[in-house]
Amino acid sequence: MIRPQPATWFEVVAARDDVLLALEALARTGAIELESQLRGAARGDPTVIARQLREYGELAARYRSYWPTVDLASVECHQAPEAALAGALDAIRRWARDADPLVADLQRLESEHSTLAQWRTVIHHLTADSLDLGALANVGPNMEAALFVFRHGATVSLTPSLLAKEIETDGDRLIITVGTRDAVAALAEQAAALQGRKLGIPPWLVADRDANSALIAQREAACEHEIEGLRAKLIECDRQHQLPRALADVARAAWCFQRVGPIDAGTILSRLTGWASDPARLIAALDASGARALAHFPSPPASAQPPLLLRNPRWIRPFEIFSRLLGMPGRFGADPSALLAIVAPLMFGYMFGDVGQGLVLLVAGLVLSRRLPALRLLVAGGISSMIFGVMFGSVFSVEVVVPALWVHPIAAPLPVLVVPLIGGAILLGIGLALGGLEAWWGRDFRRWLLAESGLLAVYAGLMLTFVHTAALYLAAAGLVWHMFGTAYLERRPTAFLLAAAKLAERTIQILINTLSFVRVGAFALAHAGLSAAVVALARGTGGAVGYALVLVAGNAVILLLEVLVVSIQTTRLVLFEFFTRFFVAKGREFRPLAPPSVSAEENLHEATR
């Protein structure tokens, strides 16, 4: 648990026609990271594949809105990636050849239907005798009438040579204009620049508004009937050319070429290699997929660097975020997540000691962690805050609800400052000891014992001096041990004095780091002082209602302000005081292969971006 574990090397041999099926099943486990180890040649010409994907992108740009939505789970692929792409693209080409006239008619009818809807809005906003639309449709060879549609709020410049009637609707700004052809053309240019559009006056409109409404309704119904018939024909065309299967095959093949890369393949079999975080899940996924495939777990190639895994119980995993902020510890490094699962909440709760506020943080963590997993830290922080709230006797800033099991911070500030100092010294000592543990794992314990252990002895001696002055002998012994041990390791006379100077520098650094933990107590005092100020303001209102309102508002301010401040201070102490004693980010993090999206549309969109 405290040491990162290397992932397991795996090799999967699958029938070429089932390799996509096997790949997808493995990717959906979230437990594999592929690392290609080509022994032969990868199948498929990259130039041809790139050209096929570009051609697909061109087809998708024109027809995507007329394609069905495909769920990958409903369509399996039993083809090699290059064959799946080529076959699917051929099917889409045939579909496009037959569907193109239908799509063209459908687009024409959809545009006509949209125009009719626009005119329905115009006529609805006209009074019965305000405008003769039938006359406008025939204004003469030198004049032109048109309807312009602009976004609501668009600034439009109308020339004096144009006669215009503006119609304001809830959505668009509509302007009916009559003028010379040049003036109307100039307004059309404005419309294009403002993302508007120009619509001609339909020649079949008449002078009567009610008659126009009836004509538009009749034409809309006819359009809708034709559109419905064309869509039915498109569905039949989809079925004839098996378009859903073709789209699913393209989506899977594109995912394979972009996310997986070249696959070691022969004429019959394909070979997948990489790292598994859970071999049992890999085998179970292959068995459940129905792919003709076998898996085994040999020793990894000598040149391969295994990714590392942090194997912690579920309740510890949220605290892995601290390590991941700096990177993955090396193979011989220590994962401090288990220790931080205790230390970080203790520091947070000490600075935020209040039963009521801790309960709010606990509930917030439980509710919000589903959307933001990092907020699971608030659960442990809230529980710790409640515990220290009992120790400090504070409930929503009020110190008379429960008795303090230890001290009220304002009444006894010195012990509140000293306890974090002692805790920080213990934590830094553990950090130095972890350095020795890492040296043991890395088979470098002899060097650590002869040199680095001296710093641990010096630090322990100086800290224990506050308990008994005899501990200075331990510090002196650590100094001598470090000097002679370093000189012995380096076999140089000058190393003796250089070791002493280096040890002095590092001792000063760690003593300064230790003093940094006083801020935990300082923030606990600041929290208590702010709470006392809120209670004083509440009492100053002179009434129960005012008291309650000020107390609620004050606690809300404390929560919003101090959650951020206390979180930053906890993170700072962990990363810059504790981690610097031992943590080195030399490892490579395990990055599982992302599976294709459930919806083929998402994969296709990604493939053509």
C-alpha positions, 0 to 999 in steps of 0.5 A: 500500500505504501509502495507503488506497484508496477503494472503487469505486462500482457500479450493478447493474440486475437484473430485479425477479424476480432481484434477490434472486438477484443480491443474495445472490450479491453479498453472498457475495463479501464485496466490496460495501457497499450505499448506496441512491440512490433515484431512484424509489419502493421497492416494498413497503409497509413497514407491510404488510411489518412485519405479514407478518413479525410474522405469520410470527413467530407461525406460527414460534413454534407450528410451527418445531420441525415445519418441515424444515431448509432449506439456502438453497444448494439453493433459488433465489428468482426473485421480487422480495422483497415478492412472495417474502415474500407468496407464501411466507407464503401457502404457510405459511398453507395448510400450517398449515391442513392441518398443524395437526391433525397437529401437535396429534395429534403434540404429544399423542402426544409428551407421552404418550410422554414421560410413559410414559418417566417412568413406565418410570423409576419402575417400574424403581426400585420393588421388586416389592412396594413400591407398588401403583400400580393401587390408587393410581390409584383412591384415592377421590373425596376423595383424589388420588395423583400423580407429581411430577417435579422437577429433581435437587437441587430443595428441596421442602416436603412437608406432613404431610398428604401421604404421599410416596415419593421416587425418586432417579434420575440425572436427575430427582427423582421423588416419588409422593404421596397426600393430599387434593386441596388438599394435592396442589394445593399441591404442584403449585404448588410444582412449577410454581414450581420448573420441575417438573411433575405427572403423574397416575397412569394408570388402567391400571396394575396391582399387578404391576411386571413387568406394568406394565413390559410395559404401558408398553412396549406403549403406547410402541411404539404411540405411536412407531408413531403418531408415525412415521405422523404425521411421514410425513404432515407430510412429505407436507404439506410437499411438497404446499405446497412448504414448504422453498421457502416457508421459504427465500423468507421467509428471503431476503426477511427478510434483504433487508428487514432488512439491505439496506433499500429497493431502487430498483425499477420495474415490470420492473427493480431497481437496486442501488448501493453500493461494491465492494472488488473489481469483478472479483469482483462481475462474476464473482459476477453471471455465476455466479449466473445472475441477469439483471443488468448491472453498471457502475462510474460516478463516485460521486454528489457527496454520497457518501463512499467507504469506504476499504480497506487494500490490504496483502499477506497477511503485512502484514494482521495488523498492520492491527489497530493502525490499526483500534484507533483507526479508519480513516485518512482518504483522505489519511492514511497506513496504517502497517501495512507499517512496523509489520510490521517495527517491532512484531515487532522491539520484541516480540522485543527484549523477549522475546529467547529462542530456545526461548520464541520457538519456543513462541510461533511454534508457538502462533501457527500453531496458534491463529491459525485460531480467533483471527486476531489471534494471527497476530501471535505468528508474527512475534513468535516469529520475532523473539524467536528472532532476538534469542534468538540475539543475546542467547544465551538458549535457554529461559532458559539462556545456555550453549547458544548463544553470544551474537552480540551481548551478554548483557543482564545483562552489558552493560545500557547498550547494551541500553538505548541501542539501543531509544532510537535505534530509537525516535528513528528511528521518531518521525522517520518518524512526523513525515515521514509527516505531511509525506507526508499533507500532500502527498497532501492538497495541503497540503504548503506549510503543512507545509513552512513550519511543521511541517517545522521540528519535524522539523528541530529533533528531528533536530538534537537527536538527532544532537547526540549524534553531533556537536554541529554538529547543534545548528545544524540544530535552530536552523535548524528553530526559525527556519524554523518561527517565520518560516514560521508567521508568514508563513502566519498574517500576524500579528506575534504568530504569531512568538512563539506559534509558538516557544512551541508548538514548544517544547512539542511538542519536549518532548513528542516528547523524552519520547516518545523516552525512552519507548522505553527501556522496550523495553530495560528489559523486555529486562533484566527478561526476562533477570533473570527468566530468570537467576532461574529458572536459579538456582532450577533449579540449586539443586535439586541434581538433574537431575530437579528442575533440569528441572522447575523450568526447565520451570515457570519458562519456562511462568511467563515465557511466560504473564506476559511475553506479555501484558506485552510485547504491552501495551508494544508496543501502547502504544508504537505507539499513544501514541508513534508514531501521535500524530505523524501518525495521524488517524482520519477515514476510513470503514471499508468494511463489506461486506454480510453474506450470509444464513446458509446455513441458512434456520433461522438467518435465520428466527430472526434475522427473528423476534427 
